[in-house]
Every structure is written in C-alpha cells, then in structure tokens.
Amino acid sequence: MKVVSQSRGLKRWLPVFFGAMWMVGTVLVQAKTATEASTSPTLLVADLPREGQTTYQLIRQGGPFPYEKDGVVFGNRERQLPRQDRGYYREYTVKTPGSRDRGARRIVCGGPEPRTPRACYYTQDHYASFREIVDKN
C-alpha cells in the first residue's frame, strides 16, 4: 500500500515540477533576448525614443536646438567612442520627460561638418554606453 501512496504523490508533484521548470526556462530565454537587444551595437533611427528622433532631425537640419549646450564639443573622456582629434564629436541633448535638467540621454555625432556627421551615437546612461545610430533611408 505504501508503494501506491508514493506513486500518487509523485504523479501529483510531477506536473508542478515540470511547470516550474518551464517557467524558469521561459524567463531565462526572455531575459537573454531583452539583454541582447539592449546591447546591440547599433540602433535604427526609428528605434530611438520619440525625443531622440526629434533631436536627430534637428542635428540634420542644423538646429535650432532647445538647449544652450547642444552642439558643444564632446571630449570623449570616457573613451567609449572611436578615438578622434578633439573637436570631432559634438553632443546634443535628448529631452527626458519628467526630468528637471537635461537628463542622461544624448546623441553624440562626429565628423568635420556638424550637419552631415559621419557617425552618430545614442546614450541613455550619460556616456556610460553608446549605440551607433543607423539611418536607413
């Protein structure tokens, strides 16, 4: 009789065990996908936040920019971007809704001509990491 009782207990907990394993596996797969997406080295203009798309358009138009510091030389002190001579990179603020100051989001563009940069990069964490903006027309 004990054998039958143990068998019923096992049958009752087996679906619970497999269900838990399935949930853990699902969470791990989703977490990996989200991490990979956020660490991609590139970012389409269409995937920028709405405020970032607006800033990117202003850069291409040559302004006017809403913040006094927009267009100033970015020194690349963090060395997150490819090395270039001083003055190559310029930074622009991406408005952060709800922030009382300029916030942490920026677009940094590089090239000899600010209106037609050779490359632009987006940071949402105040220069700790960058993703290159890809403009597919």
C-alpha positions as CSV (number, residue, x, y, z in Angstrom):
1,M,0.0,0.0,0.0
2,K,2.8,2.3,0.7
3,V,4.1,1.9,-2.9
4,V,0.7,3.0,-4.3
5,S,0.7,6.1,-2.0
6,Q,4.2,7.1,-3.0
7,S,3.3,6.7,-6.7
8,R,0.2,9.0,-6.3
9,G,2.3,11.7,-4.6
10,L,4.9,11.6,-7.3
11,K,2.2,11.8,-10.0
12,R,0.7,14.8,-8.2
13,W,4.0,16.7,-8.0
14,L,5.5,15.8,-11.4
15,P,3.3,18.4,-13.3
16,V,4.2,21.0,-10.7
17,F,7.9,20.3,-11.2
18,F,7.7,20.4,-15.0
19,G,5.6,23.6,-14.9
20,A,8.1,25.3,-12.7
21,M,11.0,24.2,-14.9
22,W,9.1,25.5,-18.0
23,M,8.5,28.9,-16.3
24,V,12.2,29.2,-15.3
25,G,13.2,28.3,-18.9
26,T,10.9,30.9,-20.4
27,V,12.1,33.7,-18.1
28,L,15.7,32.9,-18.9
29,V,15.1,32.9,-22.7
30,Q,13.2,36.2,-22.5
31,A,15.8,37.8,-20.3
32,K,18.6,36.8,-22.7
33,T,16.6,38.2,-25.6
34,A,16.0,41.5,-23.9
35,T,19.6,41.8,-22.9
36,E,20.9,41.1,-26.3
37,A,18.5,43.7,-27.8
38,S,19.7,46.4,-25.5
39,T,23.4,45.7,-26.0
40,S,23.2,45.6,-29.8
41,P,26.0,47.9,-31.1
42,T,23.6,49.7,-33.5
43,L,20.2,51.3,-33.3
44,L,17.9,52.4,-36.1
45,V,16.7,56.0,-36.1
46,A,13.1,54.6,-36.0
47,D,14.0,52.8,-32.7
48,L,15.2,55.9,-30.9
49,P,12.8,57.3,-28.4
50,R,10.5,59.9,-29.9
51,E,12.6,62.7,-28.4
52,G,15.7,61.2,-29.8
53,Q,14.2,61.1,-33.3
54,T,13.4,64.8,-32.9
55,T,16.9,65.6,-31.8
56,Y,18.4,63.6,-34.7
57,Q,16.3,65.6,-37.2
58,L,17.4,68.9,-35.6
59,I,21.0,67.8,-36.0
60,R,20.5,67.1,-39.7
61,Q,18.7,70.5,-40.1
62,G,21.4,72.4,-38.2
63,G,19.1,73.4,-35.4
64,P,17.7,75.4,-33.7
65,F,18.4,73.5,-30.6
66,P,16.5,73.8,-27.4
67,Y,19.4,73.6,-25.0
68,E,22.3,76.1,-24.8
69,K,24.9,73.3,-24.6
70,D,23.6,71.5,-27.7
71,G,26.4,71.3,-30.3
72,V,29.3,71.8,-27.9
73,V,32.4,69.7,-28.4
74,F,32.2,66.3,-26.8
75,G,35.6,65.3,-25.3
76,N,35.1,61.5,-25.3
77,R,36.9,61.3,-21.9
78,E,35.2,58.0,-21.2
79,R,36.8,56.7,-24.4
80,Q,33.6,54.8,-25.3
81,L,33.7,56.1,-28.9
82,P,36.4,55.6,-31.5
83,R,39.4,57.9,-30.9
84,Q,39.4,61.1,-32.9
85,D,41.0,64.5,-32.7
86,R,39.5,67.0,-30.2
87,G,36.6,68.8,-31.8
88,Y,35.5,65.9,-34.0
89,Y,32.5,64.9,-31.8
90,R,29.6,67.2,-30.7
91,E,26.9,66.4,-28.2
92,Y,23.2,67.1,-28.3
93,T,20.5,66.6,-25.6
94,V,17.7,64.2,-26.0
95,K,14.9,65.5,-23.8
96,T,14.0,63.2,-20.9
97,P,10.3,63.6,-20.0
98,G,9.9,64.4,-16.3
99,S,13.5,65.5,-15.8
100,R,14.1,68.9,-14.3
101,D,17.5,69.2,-16.0
102,R,19.0,67.9,-19.3
103,G,18.7,64.3,-18.2
104,A,21.1,61.5,-19.1
105,R,20.2,60.9,-22.8
106,R,22.4,62.3,-25.5
107,I,23.2,62.0,-29.2
108,V,26.9,62.4,-30.0
109,C,27.8,62.9,-33.6
110,G,31.2,63.0,-35.3
111,G,32.6,64.5,-38.5
112,P,34.0,67.6,-39.9
113,E,30.6,69.0,-40.7
114,P,28.0,69.1,-37.9
115,R,25.0,69.0,-40.3
116,T,26.3,65.9,-42.1
117,P,28.0,63.8,-39.5
118,R,29.9,60.7,-40.4
119,A,28.5,58.8,-37.4
120,C,26.1,59.4,-34.6
121,Y,25.8,57.6,-31.3
122,Y,23.0,57.4,-28.7
123,T,23.5,57.1,-25.0
124,Q,20.7,56.7,-22.5
125,D,23.0,56.5,-19.5
126,H,25.1,59.7,-19.7
127,Y,28.1,58.4,-21.7
128,A,28.4,55.0,-19.9
129,S,27.5,53.2,-23.1
130,F,26.7,54.1,-26.7
131,R,25.0,52.6,-29.6
132,E,25.7,53.7,-33.2
133,I,22.6,55.2,-34.9
134,V,21.9,53.7,-38.3
135,D,19.9,55.9,-40.7
136,K,18.4,53.6,-43.3
137,N,16.7,55.7,-46.0
